[in-house]
């Protein structure tokens, strides 16, 4: 339930060869916690997208969750 109430979420997406800027120690720790991977330099092959959302409307498990899942699906399609 606490995941549903987050207003900021970081999404990690495989993007081989992206060569992003080096991540901070906190960002690297979050990546390792969420993916359980031990990639030494993930910023070379993984894109980090920060999703911000603060609007809660209707029933949290229907409206807000549905809107969030649809938005994530749009992002995956776009990328």
N, CA, C and O atoms as a Maestro MAE file, in Angstrom:
{
 s_m_m2io_version
 :::
 2.0.0
}

f_m_ct {
 s_m_title
 :::
 protein
 m_atom[316] {
  # First column is atom index #
  i_m_mmod_type
  r_m_x_coord
  r_m_y_coord
  r_m_z_coord
  i_m_residue_number
  s_m_chain_name
  s_m_pdb_residue_name
  s_m_pdb_atom_name
  i_m_atomic_number
  :::
  1 25 0.823 -1.195 0.000 1 A "UNK " " N  " 7
  2 3 0.000 0.000 0.000 1 A "UNK " " CA " 6
  3 2 0.865 1.256 0.000 1 A "UNK " " C  " 6
  4 15 0.503 2.262 -0.610 1 A "UNK " " O  " 8
  5 25 2.010 1.197 0.686 2 A "UNK " " N  " 7
  6 3 2.853 2.395 0.726 2 A "UNK " " CA " 6
  7 2 3.362 2.771 -0.663 2 A "UNK " " C  " 6
  8 15 3.584 3.948 -0.944 2 A "UNK " " O  " 8
  9 25 3.548 1.772 -1.535 3 A "UNK " " N  " 7
  10 3 3.984 2.068 -2.910 3 A "UNK " " CA " 6
  11 2 2.932 2.872 -3.655 3 A "UNK " " C  " 6
  12 15 3.270 3.711 -4.490 3 A "UNK " " O  " 8
  13 25 1.654 2.624 -3.361 4 A "UNK " " N  " 7
  14 3 0.585 3.365 -4.031 4 A "UNK " " CA " 6
  15 2 0.553 4.823 -3.608 4 A "UNK " " C  " 6
  16 15 0.087 5.683 -4.356 4 A "UNK " " O  " 8
  17 25 1.050 5.103 -2.404 5 A "UNK " " N  " 7
  18 3 0.966 6.458 -1.870 5 A "UNK " " CA " 6
  19 2 2.198 7.298 -2.201 5 A "UNK " " C  " 6
  20 15 2.236 8.482 -1.865 5 A "UNK " " O  " 8
  21 25 3.200 6.715 -2.848 6 A "UNK " " N  " 7
  22 3 4.377 7.481 -3.232 6 A "UNK " " CA " 6
  23 2 4.007 8.503 -4.294 6 A "UNK " " C  " 6
  24 15 3.197 8.225 -5.178 6 A "UNK " " O  " 8
  25 25 4.600 9.680 -4.205 7 A "UNK " " N  " 7
  26 3 4.354 10.687 -5.231 7 A "UNK " " CA " 6
  27 2 5.554 10.849 -6.161 7 A "UNK " " C  " 6
  28 15 5.443 11.486 -7.209 7 A "UNK " " O  " 8
  29 25 6.691 10.282 -5.790 8 A "UNK " " N  " 7
  30 3 7.875 10.313 -6.646 8 A "UNK " " CA " 6
  31 2 8.384 8.889 -6.779 8 A "UNK " " C  " 6
  32 15 8.559 8.188 -5.782 8 A "UNK " " O  " 8
  33 25 8.620 8.467 -8.006 9 A "UNK " " N  " 7
  34 3 9.107 7.110 -8.250 9 A "UNK " " CA " 6
  35 2 10.163 7.154 -9.342 9 A "UNK " " C  " 6
  36 15 10.022 7.895 -10.315 9 A "UNK " " O  " 8
  37 25 11.214 6.370 -9.189 10 A "UNK " " N  " 7
  38 3 12.255 6.280 -10.205 10 A "UNK " " CA " 6
  39 2 12.083 4.984 -10.961 10 A "UNK " " C  " 6
  40 15 12.027 3.907 -10.367 10 A "UNK " " O  " 8
  41 25 12.001 5.090 -12.265 11 A "UNK " " N  " 7
  42 3 11.829 3.941 -13.140 11 A "UNK " " CA " 6
  43 2 13.157 3.667 -13.832 11 A "UNK " " C  " 6
  44 15 13.763 4.572 -14.405 11 A "UNK " " O  " 8
  45 25 13.609 2.413 -13.776 12 A "UNK " " N  " 7
  46 3 14.855 2.017 -14.430 12 A "UNK " " CA " 6
  47 2 14.510 1.240 -15.691 12 A "UNK " " C  " 6
  48 15 13.761 0.265 -15.636 12 A "UNK " " O  " 8
  49 25 15.054 1.668 -16.830 13 A "UNK " " N  " 7
  50 3 14.730 1.057 -18.116 13 A "UNK " " CA " 6
  51 2 16.027 0.671 -18.824 13 A "UNK " " C  " 6
  52 15 16.964 1.465 -18.899 13 A "UNK " " O  " 8
  53 25 16.069 -0.559 -19.342 14 A "UNK " " N  " 7
  54 3 17.221 -0.986 -20.128 14 A "UNK " " CA " 6
  55 2 17.325 -0.130 -21.379 14 A "UNK " " C  " 6
  56 15 16.376 -0.038 -22.158 14 A "UNK " " O  " 8
  57 25 18.473 0.493 -21.569 15 A "UNK " " N  " 7
  58 3 18.731 1.318 -22.748 15 A "UNK " " CA " 6
  59 2 20.213 1.176 -23.089 15 A "UNK " " C  " 6
  60 15 20.988 2.106 -22.865 15 A "UNK " " O  " 8
  61 25 20.616 0.021 -23.628 16 A "UNK " " N  " 7
  62 3 22.039 -0.234 -23.891 16 A "UNK " " CA " 6
  63 2 22.697 0.899 -24.679 16 A "UNK " " C  " 6
  64 15 22.188 1.359 -25.701 16 A "UNK " " O  " 8
  65 25 23.851 1.327 -24.159 17 A "UNK " " N  " 7
  66 3 24.625 2.368 -24.828 17 A "UNK " " CA " 6
  67 2 24.166 3.782 -24.550 17 A "UNK " " C  " 6
  68 15 24.588 4.709 -25.242 17 A "UNK " " O  " 8
  69 25 23.304 3.977 -23.548 18 A "UNK " " N  " 7
  70 3 22.798 5.324 -23.277 18 A "UNK " " CA " 6
  71 2 23.895 6.248 -22.764 18 A "UNK " " C  " 6
  72 15 23.878 7.445 -23.049 18 A "UNK " " O  " 8
  73 25 24.846 5.705 -22.013 19 A "UNK " " N  " 7
  74 3 25.979 6.484 -21.480 19 A "UNK " " CA " 6
  75 2 25.542 7.773 -20.801 19 A "UNK " " C  " 6
  76 15 25.959 8.865 -21.186 19 A "UNK " " O  " 8
  77 25 24.699 7.633 -19.788 20 A "UNK " " N  " 7
  78 3 24.219 8.756 -18.986 20 A "UNK " " CA " 6
  79 2 25.343 9.233 -18.060 20 A "UNK " " C  " 6
  80 15 26.403 8.610 -17.997 20 A "UNK " " O  " 8
  81 25 25.112 10.326 -17.349 21 A "UNK " " N  " 7
  82 3 26.072 10.794 -16.349 21 A "UNK " " CA " 6
  83 2 26.155 9.782 -15.215 21 A "UNK " " C  " 6
  84 15 25.192 9.068 -14.936 21 A "UNK " " O  " 8
  85 25 27.300 9.726 -14.570 22 A "UNK " " N  " 7
  86 3 27.487 8.801 -13.455 22 A "UNK " " CA " 6
  87 2 26.477 9.114 -12.350 22 A "UNK " " C  " 6
  88 15 26.214 10.278 -12.047 22 A "UNK " " O  " 8
  89 25 25.918 8.066 -11.755 23 A "UNK " " N  " 7
  90 3 24.903 8.229 -10.718 23 A "UNK " " CA " 6
  91 2 25.551 8.507 -9.375 23 A "UNK " " C  " 6
  92 15 26.719 8.193 -9.147 23 A "UNK " " O  " 8
  93 25 24.757 9.108 -8.489 24 A "UNK " " N  " 7
  94 3 25.207 9.300 -7.111 24 A "UNK " " CA " 6
  95 2 25.151 7.964 -6.384 24 A "UNK " " C  " 6
  96 15 24.547 7.007 -6.868 24 A "UNK " " O  " 8
  97 25 25.782 7.909 -5.225 25 A "UNK " " N  " 7
  98 3 25.784 6.676 -4.428 25 A "UNK " " CA " 6
  99 2 24.352 6.285 -4.042 25 A "UNK " " C  " 6
  100 15 24.019 5.101 -3.999 25 A "UNK " " O  " 8
  101 25 23.513 7.278 -3.762 26 A "UNK " " N  " 7
  102 3 22.113 7.018 -3.389 26 A "UNK " " CA " 6
  103 2 21.338 6.420 -4.563 26 A "UNK " " C  " 6
  104 15 20.566 5.478 -4.381 26 A "UNK " " O  " 8
  105 25 21.540 6.959 -5.756 27 A "UNK " " N  " 7
  106 3 20.857 6.444 -6.938 27 A "UNK " " CA " 6
  107 2 21.316 5.026 -7.256 27 A "UNK " " C  " 6
  108 15 20.504 4.180 -7.633 27 A "UNK " " O  " 8
  109 25 22.603 4.764 -7.107 28 A "UNK " " N  " 7
  110 3 23.139 3.432 -7.345 28 A "UNK " " CA " 6
  111 2 22.583 2.439 -6.332 28 A "UNK " " C  " 6
  112 15 22.237 1.314 -6.692 28 A "UNK " " O  " 8
  113 25 22.496 2.846 -5.069 29 A "UNK " " N  " 7
  114 3 21.931 1.971 -4.030 29 A "UNK " " CA " 6
  115 2 20.462 1.664 -4.315 29 A "UNK " " C  " 6
  116 15 20.025 0.528 -4.133 29 A "UNK " " O  " 8
  117 25 19.693 2.662 -4.760 30 A "UNK " " N  " 7
  118 3 18.289 2.441 -5.081 30 A "UNK " " CA " 6
  119 2 18.154 1.451 -6.241 30 A "UNK " " C  " 6
  120 15 17.308 0.557 -6.205 30 A "UNK " " O  " 8
  121 25 18.983 1.614 -7.261 31 A "UNK " " N  " 7
  122 3 18.970 0.695 -8.406 31 A "UNK " " CA " 6
  123 2 19.246 -0.737 -7.944 31 A "UNK " " C  " 6
  124 15 18.558 -1.672 -8.353 31 A "UNK " " O  " 8
  125 25 20.244 -0.897 -7.102 32 A "UNK " " N  " 7
  126 3 20.607 -2.237 -6.625 32 A "UNK " " CA " 6
  127 2 19.518 -2.831 -5.743 32 A "UNK " " C  " 6
  128 15 19.256 -4.032 -5.809 32 A "UNK " " O  " 8
  129 25 18.877 -2.001 -4.915 33 A "UNK " " N  " 7
  130 3 17.780 -2.484 -4.064 33 A "UNK " " CA " 6
  131 2 16.614 -2.966 -4.911 33 A "UNK " " C  " 6
  132 15 16.051 -4.028 -4.645 33 A "UNK " " O  " 8
  133 25 16.249 -2.199 -5.924 34 A "UNK " " N  " 7
  134 3 15.055 -2.505 -6.703 34 A "UNK " " CA " 6
  135 2 15.269 -3.592 -7.743 34 A "UNK " " C  " 6
  136 15 14.333 -4.317 -8.079 34 A "UNK " " O  " 8
  137 25 16.482 -3.715 -8.256 35 A "UNK " " N  " 7
  138 3 16.702 -4.690 -9.316 35 A "UNK " " CA " 6
  139 2 17.505 -5.895 -8.862 35 A "UNK " " C  " 6
  140 15 17.521 -6.917 -9.547 35 A "UNK " " O  " 8
  141 25 18.165 -5.797 -7.730 36 A "UNK " " N  " 7
  142 3 19.012 -6.873 -7.200 36 A "UNK " " CA " 6
  143 2 20.164 -7.194 -8.154 36 A "UNK " " C  " 6
  144 15 20.704 -8.300 -8.115 36 A "UNK " " O  " 8
  145 25 20.544 -6.248 -9.005 37 A "UNK " " N  " 7
  146 3 21.651 -6.456 -9.939 37 A "UNK " " CA " 6
  147 2 22.901 -5.791 -9.395 37 A "UNK " " C  " 6
  148 15 22.821 -4.817 -8.646 37 A "UNK " " O  " 8
  149 25 24.045 -6.313 -9.769 38 A "UNK " " N  " 7
  150 3 25.316 -5.777 -9.300 38 A "UNK " " CA " 6
  151 2 26.141 -5.205 -10.443 38 A "UNK " " C  " 6
  152 15 27.362 -5.361 -10.480 38 A "UNK " " O  " 8
  153 25 25.474 -4.553 -11.359 39 A "UNK " " N  " 7
  154 3 26.127 -3.900 -12.490 39 A "UNK " " CA " 6
  155 2 27.035 -2.800 -11.935 39 A "UNK " " C  " 6
  156 15 26.574 -1.949 -11.174 39 A "UNK " " O  " 8
  157 25 28.319 -2.806 -12.306 40 A "UNK " " N  " 7
  158 3 29.263 -1.822 -11.770 40 A "UNK " " CA " 6
  159 2 29.041 -0.410 -12.300 40 A "UNK " " C  " 6
  160 15 29.271 0.564 -11.584 40 A "UNK " " O  " 8
  161 25 28.596 -0.293 -13.552 41 A "UNK " " N  " 7
  162 3 28.393 1.013 -14.179 41 A "UNK " " CA " 6
  163 2 27.042 1.037 -14.901 41 A "UNK " " C  " 6
  164 15 27.001 1.130 -16.128 41 A "UNK " " O  " 8
  165 25 25.928 0.952 -14.146 42 A "UNK " " N  " 7
  166 3 24.614 0.842 -14.798 42 A "UNK " " CA " 6
  167 2 24.235 2.057 -15.635 42 A "UNK " " C  " 6
  168 15 23.429 1.938 -16.557 42 A "UNK " " O  " 8
  169 25 24.798 3.220 -15.333 43 A "UNK " " N  " 7
  170 3 24.446 4.427 -16.079 43 A "UNK " " CA " 6
  171 2 24.845 4.332 -17.547 43 A "UNK " " C  " 6
  172 15 24.417 5.150 -18.361 43 A "UNK " " O  " 8
  173 25 25.664 3.338 -17.889 44 A "UNK " " N  " 7
  174 3 26.044 3.153 -19.293 44 A "UNK " " CA " 6
  175 2 24.963 2.426 -20.091 44 A "UNK " " C  " 6
  176 15 24.885 2.573 -21.311 44 A "UNK " " O  " 8
  177 25 24.120 1.632 -19.397 45 A "UNK " " N  " 7
  178 3 23.121 0.814 -20.092 45 A "UNK " " CA " 6
  179 2 21.707 0.922 -19.539 45 A "UNK " " C  " 6
  180 15 20.796 0.279 -20.061 45 A "UNK " " O  " 8
  181 25 21.506 1.713 -18.504 46 A "UNK " " N  " 7
  182 3 20.192 1.833 -17.867 46 A "UNK " " CA " 6
  183 2 19.796 3.309 -17.817 46 A "UNK " " C  " 6
  184 15 20.579 4.154 -17.384 46 A "UNK " " O  " 8
  185 25 18.580 3.609 -18.260 47 A "UNK " " N  " 7
  186 3 18.042 4.976 -18.181 47 A "UNK " " CA " 6
  187 2 17.244 5.107 -16.889 47 A "UNK " " C  " 6
  188 15 16.506 4.198 -16.509 47 A "UNK " " O  " 8
  189 25 17.397 6.245 -16.219 48 A "UNK " " N  " 7
  190 3 16.638 6.545 -14.997 48 A "UNK " " CA " 6
  191 2 15.601 7.603 -15.339 48 A "UNK " " C  " 6
  192 15 15.944 8.670 -15.848 48 A "UNK " " O  " 8
  193 25 14.344 7.316 -15.063 49 A "UNK " " N  " 7
  194 3 13.280 8.288 -15.277 49 A "UNK " " CA " 6
  195 2 12.589 8.536 -13.950 49 A "UNK " " C  " 6
  196 15 12.141 7.599 -13.290 49 A "UNK " " O  " 8
  197 25 12.504 9.789 -13.565 50 A "UNK " " N  " 7
  198 3 11.820 10.131 -12.322 50 A "UNK " " CA " 6
  199 2 10.393 10.545 -12.647 50 A "UNK " " C  " 6
  200 15 10.161 11.458 -13.438 50 A "UNK " " O  " 8
  201 25 9.442 9.857 -12.023 51 A "UNK " " N  " 7
  202 3 8.027 10.116 -12.249 51 A "UNK " " CA " 6
  203 2 7.491 10.852 -11.027 51 A "UNK " " C  " 6
  204 15 7.615 10.368 -9.901 51 A "UNK " " O  " 8
  205 25 6.898 12.017 -11.249 52 A "UNK " " N  " 7
  206 3 6.293 12.802 -10.172 52 A "UNK " " CA " 6
  207 2 4.789 12.844 -10.381 52 A "UNK " " C  " 6
  208 15 4.317 13.140 -11.478 52 A "UNK " " O  " 8
  209 25 4.048 12.552 -9.346 53 A "UNK " " N  " 7
  210 3 2.597 12.617 -9.428 53 A "UNK " " CA " 6
  211 2 2.002 12.905 -8.073 53 A "UNK " " C  " 6
  212 15 2.398 12.290 -7.082 53 A "UNK " " O  " 8
  213 25 1.070 13.814 -8.007 54 A "UNK " " N  " 7
  214 3 0.506 14.171 -6.702 54 A "UNK " " CA " 6
  215 2 -1.013 14.189 -6.691 54 A "UNK " " C  " 6
  216 15 -1.605 14.495 -5.657 54 A "UNK " " O  " 8
  217 25 -1.660 13.874 -7.796 55 A "UNK " " N  " 7
  218 3 -3.110 13.963 -7.852 55 A "UNK " " CA " 6
  219 2 -3.743 12.634 -7.457 55 A "UNK " " C  " 6
  220 15 -3.509 11.611 -8.101 55 A "UNK " " O  " 8
  221 25 -4.530 12.655 -6.414 56 A "UNK " " N  " 7
  222 3 -5.299 11.490 -6.006 56 A "UNK " " CA " 6
  223 2 -6.769 11.819 -6.239 56 A "UNK " " C  " 6
  224 15 -7.278 12.826 -5.748 56 A "UNK " " O  " 8
  225 25 -7.441 10.957 -6.993 57 A "UNK " " N  " 7
  226 3 -8.856 11.205 -7.259 57 A "UNK " " CA " 6
  227 2 -9.606 9.889 -7.221 57 A "UNK " " C  " 6
  228 15 -9.058 8.851 -7.592 57 A "UNK " " O  " 8
  229 25 -10.831 9.920 -6.785 58 A "UNK " " N  " 7
  230 3 -11.642 8.709 -6.752 58 A "UNK " " CA " 6
  231 2 -11.066 7.667 -5.808 58 A "UNK " " C  " 6
  232 15 -10.381 7.998 -4.840 58 A "UNK " " O  " 8
  233 25 -11.346 6.424 -6.095 59 A "UNK " " N  " 7
  234 3 -10.816 5.329 -5.287 59 A "UNK " " CA " 6
  235 2 -9.359 5.095 -5.651 59 A "UNK " " C  " 6
  236 15 -9.018 4.988 -6.829 59 A "UNK " " O  " 8
  237 25 -8.507 5.015 -4.650 60 A "UNK " " N  " 7
  238 3 -7.071 4.924 -4.919 60 A "UNK " " CA " 6
  239 2 -6.694 3.676 -5.706 60 A "UNK " " C  " 6
  240 15 -5.746 3.716 -6.490 60 A "UNK " " O  " 8
  241 25 -7.407 2.575 -5.520 61 A "UNK " " N  " 7
  242 3 -7.034 1.355 -6.237 61 A "UNK " " CA " 6
  243 2 -7.660 1.275 -7.618 61 A "UNK " " C  " 6
  244 15 -7.326 0.378 -8.393 61 A "UNK " " O  " 8
  245 25 -8.552 2.183 -7.939 62 A "UNK " " N  " 7
  246 3 -9.148 2.186 -9.276 62 A "UNK " " CA " 6
  247 2 -8.640 3.357 -10.092 62 A "UNK " " C  " 6
  248 15 -7.910 3.168 -11.065 62 A "UNK " " O  " 8
  249 25 -9.021 4.570 -9.704 63 A "UNK " " N  " 7
  250 3 -8.700 5.745 -10.508 63 A "UNK " " CA " 6
  251 2 -7.202 6.047 -10.509 63 A "UNK " " C  " 6
  252 15 -6.577 6.069 -11.569 63 A "UNK " " O  " 8
  253 25 -6.624 6.279 -9.333 64 A "UNK " " N  " 7
  254 3 -5.223 6.676 -9.261 64 A "UNK " " CA " 6
  255 2 -4.312 5.571 -9.763 64 A "UNK " " C  " 6
  256 15 -3.408 5.834 -10.555 64 A "UNK " " O  " 8
  257 25 -4.527 4.352 -9.323 65 A "UNK " " N  " 7
  258 3 -3.695 3.237 -9.764 65 A "UNK " " CA " 6
  259 2 -3.850 3.014 -11.265 65 A "UNK " " C  " 6
  260 15 -2.862 2.797 -11.967 65 A "UNK " " O  " 8
  261 25 -5.059 3.064 -11.749 66 A "UNK " " N  " 7
  262 3 -5.300 2.887 -13.183 66 A "UNK " " CA " 6
  263 2 -4.623 3.964 -14.007 66 A "UNK " " C  " 6
  264 15 -4.010 3.671 -15.033 66 A "UNK " " O  " 8
  265 25 -4.731 5.216 -13.562 67 A "UNK " " N  " 7
  266 3 -4.083 6.317 -14.278 67 A "UNK " " CA " 6
  267 2 -2.566 6.158 -14.264 67 A "UNK " " C  " 6
  268 15 -1.906 6.411 -15.272 67 A "UNK " " O  " 8
  269 25 -2.014 5.741 -13.128 68 A "UNK " " N  " 7
  270 3 -0.571 5.558 -13.017 68 A "UNK " " CA " 6
  271 2 -0.097 4.441 -13.929 68 A "UNK " " C  " 6
  272 15 0.887 4.608 -14.650 68 A "UNK " " O  " 8
  273 25 -0.776 3.309 -13.909 69 A "UNK " " N  " 7
  274 3 -0.387 2.190 -14.762 69 A "UNK " " CA " 6
  275 2 -0.502 2.557 -16.239 69 A "UNK " " C  " 6
  276 15 0.347 2.173 -17.044 69 A "UNK " " O  " 8
  277 25 -1.539 3.292 -16.593 70 A "UNK " " N  " 7
  278 3 -1.694 3.723 -17.986 70 A "UNK " " CA " 6
  279 2 -0.557 4.668 -18.375 70 A "UNK " " C  " 6
  280 15 -0.015 4.558 -19.475 70 A "UNK " " O  " 8
  281 25 -0.191 5.591 -17.491 71 A "UNK " " N  " 7
  282 3 0.903 6.518 -17.778 71 A "UNK " " CA " 6
  283 2 2.229 5.776 -17.941 71 A "UNK " " C  " 6
  284 15 3.018 6.110 -18.826 71 A "UNK " " O  " 8
  285 25 2.480 4.782 -17.106 72 A "UNK " " N  " 7
  286 3 3.701 3.987 -17.225 72 A "UNK " " CA " 6
  287 2 3.698 3.220 -18.551 72 A "UNK " " C  " 6
  288 15 4.731 3.121 -19.213 72 A "UNK " " O  " 8
  289 25 2.550 2.684 -18.936 73 A "UNK " " N  " 7
  290 3 2.447 1.978 -20.221 73 A "UNK " " CA " 6
  291 2 2.745 2.938 -21.371 73 A "UNK " " C  " 6
  292 15 3.426 2.559 -22.324 73 A "UNK " " O  " 8
  293 25 2.243 4.182 -21.297 74 A "UNK " " N  " 7
  294 3 2.527 5.175 -22.322 74 A "UNK " " CA " 6
  295 2 4.034 5.446 -22.394 74 A "UNK " " C  " 6
  296 15 4.602 5.545 -23.481 74 A "UNK " " O  " 8
  297 25 4.671 5.565 -21.226 75 A "UNK " " N  " 7
  298 3 6.115 5.842 -21.198 75 A "UNK " " CA " 6
  299 2 6.897 4.702 -21.825 75 A "UNK " " C  " 6
  300 15 7.811 4.942 -22.615 75 A "UNK " " O  " 8
  301 25 6.550 3.449 -21.483 76 A "UNK " " N  " 7
  302 3 7.245 2.310 -22.074 76 A "UNK " " CA " 6
  303 2 7.045 2.295 -23.581 76 A "UNK " " C  " 6
  304 15 7.986 2.016 -24.323 76 A "UNK " " O  " 8
  305 25 5.842 2.589 -24.047 77 A "UNK " " N  " 7
  306 3 5.563 2.610 -25.487 77 A "UNK " " CA " 6
  307 2 6.386 3.705 -26.171 77 A "UNK " " C  " 6
  308 15 6.976 3.484 -27.228 77 A "UNK " " O  " 8
  309 25 6.413 4.880 -25.556 78 A "UNK " " N  " 7
  310 3 7.126 6.005 -26.137 78 A "UNK " " CA " 6
  311 2 8.620 5.727 -26.239 78 A "UNK " " C  " 6
  312 15 9.251 6.021 -27.255 78 A "UNK " " O  " 8
  313 25 9.178 5.156 -25.172 79 A "UNK " " N  " 7
  314 3 10.620 4.881 -25.136 79 A "UNK " " CA " 6
  315 2 10.942 3.756 -26.086 79 A "UNK " " C  " 6
  316 15 12.103 3.365 -26.209 79 A "UNK " " O  " 8
  :::
 }
 m_bond[315] {
  # First column is bond index #
  i_m_from
  i_m_to
  i_m_order
  :::
  1 1 2 1
  2 2 3 1
  3 3 4 2
  4 3 5 1
  5 5 6 1
  6 6 7 1
  7 7 8 2
  8 7 9 1
  9 9 10 1
  10 10 11 1
  11 11 12 2
  12 11 13 1
  13 13 14 1
  14 14 15 1
  15 15 16 2
  16 15 17 1
  17 17 18 1
  18 18 19 1
  19 19 20 2
  20 19 21 1
  21 21 22 1
  22 22 23 1
  23 23 24 2
  24 23 25 1
  25 25 26 1
  26 26 27 1
  27 27 28 2
  28 27 29 1
  29 29 30 1
  30 30 31 1
  31 31 32 2
  32 31 33 1
  33 33 34 1
  34 34 35 1
  35 35 36 2
  36 35 37 1
  37 37 38 1
  38 38 39 1
  39 39 40 2
  40 39 41 1
  41 41 42 1
  42 42 43 1
  43 43 44 2
  44 43 45 1
  45 45 46 1
  46 46 47 1
  47 47 48 2
  48 47 49 1
  49 49 50 1
  50 50 51 1
  51 51 52 2
  52 51 53 1
  53 53 54 1
  54 54 55 1
  55 55 56 2
  56 55 57 1
  57 57 58 1
  58 58 59 1
  59 59 60 2
  60 59 61 1
  61 61 62 1
  62 62 63 1
  63 63 64 2
  64 63 65 1
  65 65 66 1
  66 66 67 1
  67 67 68 2
  68 67 69 1
  69 69 70 1
  70 70 71 1
  71 71 72 2
  72 71 73 1
  73 73 74 1
  74 74 75 1
  75 75 76 2
  76 75 77 1
  77 77 78 1
  78 78 79 1
  79 79 80 2
  80 79 81 1
  81 81 82 1
  82 82 83 1
  83 83 84 2
  84 83 85 1
  85 85 86 1
  86 86 87 1
  87 87 88 2
  88 87 89 1
  89 89 90 1
  90 90 91 1
  91 91 92 2
  92 91 93 1
  93 93 94 1
  94 94 95 1
  95 95 96 2
  96 95 97 1
  97 97 98 1
  98 98 99 1
  99 99 100 2
  100 99 101 1
  101 101 102 1
  102 102 103 1
  103 103 104 2
  104 103 105 1
  105 105 106 1
  106 106 107 1
  107 107 108 2
  108 107 109 1
  109 109 110 1
  110 110 111 1
  111 111 112 2
  112 111 113 1
  113 113 114 1
  114 114 115 1
  115 115 116 2
  116 115 117 1
  117 117 118 1
  118 118 119 1
  119 119 120 2
  120 119 121 1
  121 121 122 1
  122 122 123 1
  123 123 124 2
  124 123 125 1
  125 125 126 1
  126 126 127 1
  127 127 128 2
  128 127 129 1
  129 129 130 1
  130 130 131 1
  131 131 132 2
  132 131 133 1
  133 133 134 1
  134 134 135 1
  135 135 136 2
  136 135 137 1
  137 137 138 1
  138 138 139 1
  139 139 140 2
  140 139 141 1
  141 141 142 1
  142 142 143 1
  143 143 144 2
  144 143 145 1
  145 145 146 1
  146 146 147 1
  147 147 148 2
  148 147 149 1
  149 149 150 1
  150 150 151 1
  151 151 152 2
  152 151 153 1
  153 153 154 1
  154 154 155 1
  155 155 156 2
  156 155 157 1
  157 157 158 1
  158 158 159 1
  159 159 160 2
  160 159 161 1
  161 161 162 1
  162 162 163 1
  163 163 164 2
  164 163 165 1
  165 165 166 1
  166 166 167 1
  167 167 168 2
  168 167 169 1
  169 169 170 1
  170 170 171 1
  171 171 172 2
  172 171 173 1
  173 173 174 1
  174 174 175 1
  175 175 176 2
  176 175 177 1
  177 177 178 1
  178 178 179 1
  179 179 180 2
  180 179 181 1
  181 181 182 1
  182 182 183 1
  183 183 184 2
  184 183 185 1
  185 185 186 1
  186 186 187 1
  187 187 188 2
  188 187 189 1
  189 189 190 1
  190 190 191 1
  191 191 192 2
  192 191 193 1
  193 193 194 1
  194 194 195 1
  195 195 196 2
  196 195 197 1
  197 197 198 1
  198 198 199 1
  199 199 200 2
  200 199 201 1
  201 201 202 1
  202 202 203 1
  203 203 204 2
  204 203 205 1
  205 205 206 1
  206 206 207 1
  207 207 208 2
  208 207 209 1
  209 209 210 1
  210 210 211 1
  211 211 212 2
  212 211 213 1
  213 213 214 1
  214 214 215 1
  215 215 216 2
  216 215 217 1
  217 217 218 1
  218 218 219 1
  219 219 220 2
  220 219 221 1
  221 221 222 1
  222 222 223 1
  223 223 224 2
  224 223 225 1
  225 225 226 1
  226 226 227 1
  227 227 228 2
  228 227 229 1
  229 229 230 1
  230 230 231 1
  231 231 232 2
  232 231 233 1
  233 233 234 1
  234 234 235 1
  235 235 236 2
  236 235 237 1
  237 237 238 1
  238 238 239 1
  239 239 240 2
  240 239 241 1
  241 241 242 1
  242 242 243 1
  243 243 244 2
  244 243 245 1
  245 245 246 1
  246 246 247 1
  247 247 248 2
  248 247 249 1
  249 249 250 1
  250 250 251 1
  251 251 252 2
  252 251 253 1
  253 253 254 1
  254 254 255 1
  255 255 256 2
  256 255 257 1
  257 257 258 1
  258 258 259 1
  259 259 260 2
  260 259 261 1
  261 261 262 1
  262 262 263 1
  263 263 264 2
  264 263 265 1
  265 265 266 1
  266 266 267 1
  267 267 268 2
  268 267 269 1
  269 269 270 1
  270 270 271 1
  271 271 272 2
  272 271 273 1
  273 273 274 1
  274 274 275 1
  275 275 276 2
  276 275 277 1
  277 277 278 1
  278 278 279 1
  279 279 280 2
  280 279 281 1
  281 281 282 1
  282 282 283 1
  283 283 284 2
  284 283 285 1
  285 285 286 1
  286 286 287 1
  287 287 288 2
  288 287 289 1
  289 289 290 1
  290 290 291 1
  291 291 292 2
  292 291 293 1
  293 293 294 1
  294 294 295 1
  295 295 296 2
  296 295 297 1
  297 297 298 1
  298 298 299 1
  299 299 300 2
  300 299 301 1
  301 301 302 1
  302 302 303 1
  303 303 304 2
  304 303 305 1
  305 305 306 1
  306 306 307 1
  307 307 308 2
  308 307 309 1
  309 309 310 1
  310 310 311 1
  311 311 312 2
  312 311 313 1
  313 313 314 1
  314 314 315 1
  315 315 316 2
  :::
 }
}
